[in-house]
Amino acid sequence: MFQALLDPGDEVIIPAPYWVSFPEQVKLCDAVPVFAATAERDGFRLHRGSVESLVTPRTRILVLNSPSNPTGAALTRKELEGLAALAVERDFLILADETYESLVYDGYQHVSIATLSDAMYARTILVNSLSKAYAMTGWRVGYTAGPKELITAMDGLQSQMTSNPTSIAQRAAVVALTGPQEPTHRMREEFARRRRYIVDRLNAMPGVTCLSPEGAFYVFPNVSGLYGKRSQGKGIGNSTEFSAYLLDAARIAVVPGVEFGNDAHIRISYATSMANIEKGMDRMAEAVKILG
């Protein structure tokens, strides 16, 4: 989508923390990623006020990833309405990445920004994936929807770059999207159980705080309270060093928050068994405990 629509020097507003590929894909087009910072104290929510000052005549697209990877933050209808009004007023497109729309908790109701008005329907490009909600990661199937002329441009570009998903994967995708959704509902309930457990365990660790995400299957704990501590003579001063420490000392693999645009945090996935989560949290708790 970026390659079909962006010219060199165009600007794309990306909320931070962000999925790691967004800025790199923009830069691949010789366009400019512009980051809209969101705050942990506000649940990493994106508001019109944090975007409006970043809009320029070169602004082409605003990326919305709700629920978010890595934070799990999910925008409310009111927040979406404010962003939608800004998009219409300042004439830019919305890339709505709704990969985690089915994996939401605590009564949250997902709303697609494309449904808010005819004007937004005409300027939203929706992208989605079957990898998460339907556990089809290895099948590599996603889809997009948007204004015909934009999709046609994307299709023309893709036809010269890649082939297509196998017919088997396409048929499986149709069954996933149109068939019974109970398996996804059961998966969401299990994710909710794991989410409660991992958030409680993280918040019990000294120097660590963790918000409870509204969606997706990641937690994004703040570990900056551990920066400045040492282990075996080595200091920990950022998310990369802390992630390396967990790998060495506890045999736990996490992703440094700096990769997502926020160095105070790390990302942990709970898309694994409860037994693995329990083992991982036990190991992390012990590793944090011995820091001096």
ABEGO torsion letter per residue (X at the ends): XAAAABBBGBBBBBBOBBBAAAAAAAAAAGBBBBBBBBBAAAGGBBBAAAAAAABBAABABBBBBOBBOAAGBBBBAAAAAAAAAAAAAAGBBBBBBAAAAABBBGGBBBBBAAAABAAAAAABBBBBBAAAAAGAAAAGBBBBBEBAAAAAAAAAAAAAABBBBBAAAAAAAAAAAABBAAAAAAAAAAAAAAAAAAAAAAAABBGBBBBBBABEABBBBBAAAABGBBBGGBBBABAAAAAAAAAAAAGBBBBBAAAAGBAABBBBBABBBAAAAAAAAAAAAAAAAABX
